Amino acid sequence: MAADEVITGTITAPARLDKALADATDLSRARIQALIAEGQVSVGGKPVTSAKAKVAAGDAFRIAVPPAVEAEAQPQDIPLVVVFEDDHLIVVEKPAGMVVHPAAGNPDGTLVNALLYHCKGQLSGIGGVARPGIVHRIDKDTSGLLVVAKSDKAHEGLSKQFKDHSIHRRYLAVCAGHPNPAEGTIEGRIGRSDANRKKMAVIPDTSSRGKHAVTHYKQLKRLKSSSLIECRLETGRTHQVRVHCASIGHPLLGDPLYGRTPAKLRPILKDLGFARQALHAASLGFEHPVTGEWIEFHSDLPPDMGELIDECAR
């Protein structure tokens, strides 16, 4: 059996114990709280039982971190396009057709399975489990950029940025018709549809259901009965771009849930074999959760969307 990892050090400034230890280590406050509850933390040579305990500058601490247990999902040797990677996080380009996380109907072959193989021996045990930290997702049939945490510290920092909407996300999409105005903002609460539980829908503002969602869109190119648009997300709700575009009468081409493709364009999609929503996560920017540096990544349109745009431009 592998031995516990022992982390020692001294407190640098007076604070609550869990906060002081999070500042002094790569562990998240949630992980430290769990270790305190398990009796794995001592200060000044004495075990501590409360995460709220006050500690002073110069206090010596010791944390015993048990080896991370194996994740339920199994590693699989699935090719990955890695855009950036360090000890704390990894940015990948997810292809259309790949599910992010194992679930009913998709037990394997997912991005998580691929990351478990790729990052084997590099995952620090997020929440005590050797697994990649999924802080956001993109739909199975949406392509593009995704950031994943490899450490507790990165998981906590990235989750906070997604929660406070400071992550910069830019999508490219091909929608039906020509939005008027060509540039604008779509606001509308998004929640589960009453008519179809597999779908999301814009919920009336008077309802207590759903979550506030904001999408800024801009037409980049006018095409045949369609448009290439960019969508900048202020929030990140399930199916947000797809739902918001459909709500203003401009569903994404190929989207099986939220709208019908214009009759003029159906032969094009059929000839190309294009059978997914025309949506690509093209840009992703955020503050590195450990170094504090602003980093930004960009992804070119995949070939299938490039071909679709070329055909719709003729």
Secondary structure, DSSP 8 states (H G I E B T S, - for coil): ----EEEEEE--S-EEHHHHHHHHSSS-HHHHHHHHHTT-EEETTEE---TT-EE-TT-EEEEEE---EE-SS-------EEEEE-SSEEEEEE-TT--SS-BTTBSSSSHHHHHHHHTTTT---BTTEES-EE-----TT-EEEEEEESSHHHHHHHHHHHHTT-SEEEEEEEEES--SSSEEEEE-EEEE-SS-TTSEEEE-TTSSSSB--EEEEEEEEEETTEEEEEEEESS--TTHHHHHHHHTT--BTT-TTT----GGGHHHHHHHT--S--EEEEEEEEE-TTT--EEEEE----HHHHHHHHHHT-
